[in-house]
Amino acid sequence: MTTLLTAFAALLLVAVLVSSLANRTILSTAALFLVGGFLLGDGVTGVVSLRPDDSMVATLAELALFAVLFTDGMHAGWHDLRSAWRLPGRALGWGLPLTLLVTAALAHFVVGLGWAESLLIAAVLTPTDPVFAAALVGNDRVPPRLRHLLNVESGVNDGLILPFVVLFLAVAQGSDDLHLGELGSELALGLVIGVAVPWAAIMLERTRLFAISPRYEPLNAVAIGLLVLALGKATHGNLFLAAFAAGITVATIGDQHRQAFEEFGELVAELLKLAALLVFGALLSPAFLGDVGWTGWVFAVLALIVARPVAIWISFLGSGLTAREQGAVMWFGPKGFASVVYGLLVLESGIADADEIFHLVAVTIVLSILAHSSTDIVVARGFDDEHDVPAWHGKARNLLRRSEPSPSAEDDGP
């Protein structure tokens, strides 16, 4: 634990020192922690020793995903969602199932998995994560509808895909009971917890009995998030749907709480995200990556450059998005913490192909993190108005202005 903490602190310091450069180039702090974990893991230097079945791995990935979804939910209140649901609805209603089906077909015909296992790995890899496209989602020059689309889609699809993961896992295990009732109750319970807890907390704060000092204002949302997490764990409600719903509820009825929490909350989410990436990277090794085989690598590449782009292209026909916007949506379907959590769930299930599925999931996530977190700044710049005019044009115009005689000089003439 001490070694892991030291490694995290050292990488965090490096990330802070190069953060300004990372914001202007393809250098990615996400990739830094992933590669750092890989180099420190058992397969290379052995400084950090972790196994996929270590409780720390699943716990960190789960906490990181919860924190990211909670903070993402705060970026959009219910009124915003209701008035701008058309595009996210296309992504979730059509894009999600189509991505799942295309990915399953790739797993079956490229890797040779059975249909049950192919549908399972497709469900694991279908959720998207905005964390690795932060420069795009967080850039004010990117059209709001595009940022809203990517943010809402990634926040909702993690919870929506979980029933399919459990369902296909039960089929792969040969179970006769698919537990559909339990899945529905978990989703409903997560939604209820995510709405009820922040609503009750904010309503209490508005009574005459309570008042929050400015110093403790940022901790109000922290307390709400922790309570949602604890109740979700205790009741087996869907944590990810609860997290996103809680963030939306706070943004809807407690805007001042969102503003007080926003900067602090995003820093907490960032720390958890980077820690989870370090741990995930430490699970990888040259031998692990070599065990995937060439068909596995081909599948991972096709899952990124074919499955989502084809599904999104079909889903957004006639949507009114510009070609640049649609291209960004097609490309930015990064695989992140939801896929890590669901992949570990499959690994722990003990099904015959669990190890192979986890290997395929892991390499797809690695390629996604490296590709998407390194290209978000490039794509985001495509929406920057300043880049529509070449840099030399502005410089030339300034030189011409300097060379023109000033009105006062003309007046001094003979």
HELIX and SHEET records of a PDB file:
HELIX    1   1 THR A    2  LEU A   17  1                                  16    
HELIX    2   2 SER A   19  ARG A   24  1                                   6    
HELIX    3   3 THR A   29  LEU A   40  1                                  12    
HELIX    4   4 SER A   55  GLY A   73  1                                  19    
HELIX    5   5 TRP A   78  SER A   83  1                                   6    
HELIX    6   6 ARG A   86  ARG A   90  1                                   5    
HELIX    7   7 ALA A   91  GLY A   95  3                                   5    
HELIX    8   8 LEU A   96  LEU A  106  1                                  11    
HELIX    9   9 ALA A  107  VAL A  111  3                                   5    
HELIX   10  10 TRP A  115  LEU A  125  1                                  11    
HELIX   11  11 PRO A  130  ALA A  133  5                                   4    
HELIX   12  12 ALA A  134  VAL A  137  1                                   4    
HELIX   13  13 PRO A  144  ALA A  172  1                                  29    
HELIX   14  14 LEU A  180  GLU A  205  1                                  26    
HELIX   15  15 PRO A  214  TYR A  216  5                                   3    
HELIX   16  16 GLU A  217  THR A  235  1                                  19    
HELIX   17  17 LEU A  239  ILE A  253  1                                  15    
HELIX   18  18 ASP A  255  LEU A  283  1                                  29    
HELIX   19  19 PRO A  286  GLY A  290  1                                   5    
HELIX   20  20 GLY A  293  LEU A  302  1                                  10    
HELIX   21  21 ALA A  303  ALA A  307  3                                   5    
HELIX   22  22 ARG A  308  SER A  315  1                                   8    
HELIX   23  23 ALA A  323  TRP A  331  1                                   9    
HELIX   24  24 PHE A  337  SER A  349  1                                  13    
HELIX   25  25 ALA A  354  ARG A  381  1                                  28    
HELIX   26  26 ASP A  385  ASP A  388  5                                   4    
HELIX   27  27 ALA A  391  SER A  403  1                                  13    
HELIX   28  28 PRO A  407  ASP A  411  1                                   5    
END                                                                             
